[in-house]
Every structure is written in structure tokens, then in C-alpha cells.
């Protein structure tokens, strides 16, 4: 009985694989398709290269160019002098200083937490 079941299973398996083997051999290469057209929209400004630059400030600090502030006539603010401190007379080498202030307040209250009365 087991032998008949095994032979029957082998016959069904062979019959099931025969079309796939035949079709695998009959595949012919197709002509190369034309390349896809490029996307019609450009990348957003923040993703193109160094990111957005607004009023000289950039998301990527290395992309900021403060060389225009080496000329004292182009400075609008008293802090602009810190953006271009000349290291040489010709102004080709300069250092830029900046700062950052991160204020933070932590207030934790829980009216349900009380001291235990003894």
C-alpha cells in the first residue's frame, strides 16, 4: 500500500514539474527595453547637497560662508564681527565664532506622592 502511494506521489510530482521544466527551456531572451525616463521633479532644497541656507545660516555648518562679513561695511549687527576675524592681513585666512544657547526648565510635580504619616 505504501509503495502504491509513493509511486502515485512520484507520478503526480513528475507531471507537475514537467511543464515548468519545458517552459524553462523555451525561454528566449527579449530585446532590451528602453531605459526609464528620469524623475521630472528635482530634489527638495534640503536634500540637494548642503541643504537650505537662510540669512547665511545653513543646516550644514560647513556650508556657511561668512567671508562677505570680512568687509566691515557689510556688517549689519555688532555680532557680525565674530563671523570673520582675520588671521592674516590679506583676509584669506579667518576664523568664525558662533554660539548656542539651549535653555531648559525641568519641573516635576506629582500631587499623589506624599510623605507617609507615621
QUILIN-V875935 format. One record per residue. PSI is psi as a letter, one per 40 degrees, with the letter a starting at -180 (999 if undefined). Layout:
psi: <PSI | PSI>
This chain:
psi: <d | d | d | d | d | d | d | d | d | d | d | d | d | d | d | d | d | d | d | d | d | d | d | d | d | e | h | i | h | i | i | h | i | i | i | i | i | i | i | e | i | i | i | i | d | e | e | g | b | e | a | i | h | h | f | e | i | i | d | h | d | e | e | h | h | e | d | d | e | d | h | d | d | e | h | d | i | d | e | d | d | e | e | g | h | h | d | i | d | e | e | d | h | i | i | h | i | i | i | h | h | h | i | h | h | h | h | h | i | h | e | e | h | i | i | h | h | 999>
